[in-house]
């Protein structure tokens, strides 16, 4: 009897060892095969510029009281530089005194004119004297108006003595310092806007027909990729380079990754868009026998599908093979898969290629 009891125990041990030796399911992340419009592109170089870049100049002549240092962030409407207002304030006080004097003269002439009109009824004042008094009164009124205009001009100069930022930006250079005398129009500093950026790219003339204002283009560098919109085209070709200029607005998110002066690449379409089955580039598995993707079936088993590559745009690439729209393909962990391997899907991609948990 003890011999027959040992056999089931040995059989159970062998079964456990066999189960332990079976390979565990590979963990993969999947995405759907999409049917999308795809246009092949060519990368052209571009440079990032600020949409707002200005030289700050003196609005009036005078002695500088302050010029903001390079690196200072200035909000729109704040002072970038200040010029001493004291000479202008003295000029304004002088004109105010002249205006008061002119107004006194006007009142005196009005009184004289009123008396002469009363005396004219009694034929005690000639018509010539009356007309002369009226002319003097009108000249005095004109002098008063001229003085008022001069006061407004001085007020405008006082306002210009505070050189204010036309936009929110950063001071990148300073040409003059406090204590220096400057003339009107002299360059004091330079400001640039680091929040509103654009790319200026020179595109080959042969692609002009497929490049239009309002078109969205992929812009990329080694560290990031963003989508910009063509704001304007300068369709005049350069004779030597055979290119035209495209100005492309960048999204606000690009300001966190890129800066003014940085070189980027712009994806310019070279053919019209065509419908094609596309997969993410990460789904491709390159082996000596060809290029494959691993389709994950409803039983969570991997199927190795050979594919031929087509045009690409951004992270997506067109493929031809035994695939249909909506198939799931592995985009993470595919390099270790084999035909028929069991898989465990931790996350999957939505129809737009964005990751979402599936458990």
HURAHU-V96725 format. One record per residue. PSI is psi in whole degrees, -180 to 180 (999 if undefined). D_LAST is the distance of its C-alpha to the last C-alpha in Angstrom with 1 decimal. Layout:
BEGIN
PSI|D_LAST / PSI|D_LAST
END
This chain:
BEGIN
-45|49.8 / -32|48.1 / -40|47.7 / -23|45.7 / -27|43.4 / -33|42.4 / -47|41.2 / -36|38.1 / -41|37.1 / -41|37.5 / -40|35.5 / -40|32.5 / -41|32.7 / -39|32.7 / -41|29.7 / -41|27.7 / -40|28.9 / -40|27.9 / -37|24.3 / -30|24.1 / -15|25.5 / 137|22.9 / 140|20.6 / 158|17.1 / 136|14.3 / 141|14.1 / 125|11.1 / 161|11.4 / 139|10.6 / 162|12.0 / 158|14.3 / 148|16.4 / 128|20.1 / 150|22.2 / 108|25.8 / 163|27.3 / 128|30.8 / 137|31.5 / 129|34.7 / 148|35.6 / 161|36.7 / 140|39.0 / 127|38.8 / 148|41.8 / 148|42.5 / 163|42.6 / 140|43.5 / 130|42.1 / 160|44.8 / 140|45.0 / -23|45.9 / 112|48.3 / 123|50.7 / 148|54.2 / 128|57.2 / 121|58.5 / 158|62.3 / 130|65.0 / -25|65.9 / 163|69.4 / 146|71.7 / -171|72.0 / 132|70.9 / 136|67.2 / -30|66.0 / 140|62.3 / 128|60.0 / 143|56.3 / 153|55.1 / 140|52.7 / -9|49.1 / 129|49.8 / 124|47.4 / 126|49.6 / 154|48.4 / 131|50.0 / -12|53.4 / 160|53.9 / 129|56.8 / -34|56.5 / 156|60.2 / 140|63.2 / 142|66.9 / 125|69.8 / -7|70.8 / -47|74.1 / -37|76.3 / -38|74.7 / -38|75.1 / -40|78.8 / -37|79.2 / -41|77.7 / -39|80.2 / -44|83.0 / -33|82.0 / -40|81.7 / -41|85.3 / -37|86.4 / -42|84.7 / -41|86.5 / -42|89.8 / -40|89.2 / -34|88.5 / -42|91.7 / -40|93.6 / -44|92.1 / -40|93.1 / -44|96.6 / -34|97.1 / -41|95.8 / -44|98.5 / -41|101.1 / -38|100.2 / -43|100.4 / -42|103.9 / -35|105.1 / -36|104.0 / -40|106.0 / -25|109.0 / -31|108.7 / -26|109.6 / 11|112.9 / 34|113.4 / -11|113.2 / 134|110.3 / 161|110.3 / -35|107.5 / -44|107.0 / -38|106.4 / -44|103.9 / -37|102.0 / -41|102.0 / -40|100.6 / -41|97.8 / -41|96.9 / -39|96.9 / -43|94.6 / -38|92.2 / -40|92.1 / -40|91.4 / -41|88.5 / -41|87.2 / -40|87.5 / -41|85.5 / -40|82.7 / -41|82.6 / -38|82.3 / -40|79.3 / -41|77.6 / -38|78.2 / -41|76.6 / -37|73.5 / -42|73.5 / -38|73.7 / -39|70.9 / -39|68.8 / -38|69.7 / -40|68.8 / -40|65.4 / -16|65.0 / -26|66.0 / 105|62.4 / 111|60.4 / 152|57.0 / 129|53.7 / -13|53.1 / 166|49.3 / 122|46.8 / -165|46.8 / 140|47.9 / 124|51.3 / -13|51.3 / 155|55.1 / 122|58.2 / -27|61.6 / 159|63.9 / 166|64.1 / 139|65.6 / -17|69.4 / 145|69.9 / 134|71.9 / 158|70.2 / 165|71.3 / 137|69.5 / -6|66.9 / 139|66.6 / 127|63.0 / -39|61.7 / 177|58.0 / 137|55.1 / 150|51.8 / 151|48.6 / 117|45.5 / 4|42.3 / -35|40.0 / 101|41.1 / 156|40.7 / 157|41.5 / 133|41.6 / 115|44.8 / 143|44.4 / 111|47.3 / 138|46.2 / 140|48.3 / -28|50.6 / -15|49.5 / 9|46.1 / -39|47.8 / -28|47.4 / 12|43.6 / 119|43.4 / 155|43.9 / 140|43.7 / -8|40.5 / 141|38.5 / 135|35.1 / 146|35.0 / 133|32.6 / 131|34.1 / 154|32.8 / -176|34.0 / -24|32.8 / -11|30.7 / 167|29.3 / 134|29.2 / 164|30.2 / 125|31.4 / 167|35.0 / 130|37.4 / 118|40.9 / -39|43.3 / 152|46.5 / 143|48.1 / 89|51.4 / 16|52.4 / 119|55.5 / 144|55.2 / 129|56.4 / -40|59.1 / -49|58.3 / -15|54.5 / 47|54.1 / 163|51.3 / 161|50.6 / 135|48.8 / 132|45.6 / 121|44.6 / 123|40.9 / 137|39.4 / 148|36.5 / 161|33.7 / -28|34.0 / -24|30.8 / -21|32.9 / -22|35.4 / -17|33.0 / -33|32.7 / 164|36.1 / 168|39.7 / 134|43.1 / -10|44.6 / 145|41.5 / 136|41.3 / 175|38.4 / 142|37.9 / 128|37.7 / 110|36.3 / 127|39.1 / 138|38.6 / -9|41.1 / 166|40.6 / 156|39.6 / 144|36.0 / 147|34.9 / 136|32.0 / 155|29.9 / 131|26.6 / 150|24.8 / 158|22.0 / 148|21.1 / -33|23.5 / -14|20.8 / -16|20.0 / 136|23.6 / 116|24.4 / 120|28.2 / 170|29.9 / -29|33.6 / -4|33.4 / -166|32.0 / 135|29.0 / 161|25.8 / 157|22.2 / 111|19.6 / 138|18.3 / 116|15.2 / -177|16.4 / -17|15.0 / 11|15.2 / 43|12.9 / 146|16.3 / 135|17.8 / 121|21.0 / 119|23.3 / 118|25.0 / 142|28.1 / 155|28.6 / 139|31.5 / 146|31.1 / -146|32.6 / 159|33.0 / 156|30.6 / 116|30.0 / -129|28.1 / -5|24.7 / 150|24.9 / 141|27.1 / 141|28.5 / 153|28.2 / 135|30.0 / -167|28.9 / 59|27.3 / 153|24.5 / 160|24.1 / 134|22.7 / -13|19.0 / 148|18.3 / 130|15.2 / 148|16.5 / 133|15.2 / -12|16.2 / 129|15.1 / 2|16.0 / -27|18.1 / -19|21.3 / 4|20.7 / 157|19.7 / 166|22.4 / 127|23.0 / 3|21.2 / 142|18.9 / 141|15.7 / 158|12.6 / 121|9.0 / 114|7.0 / -42|5.3 / 159|6.5 / 165|8.9 / 144|12.3 / 177|14.0 / -17|17.3 / 0|19.0 / 11|17.2 / 140|15.5 / 140|12.1 / 147|9.4 / 140|5.7 / -14|3.8 / 999|0.0
END
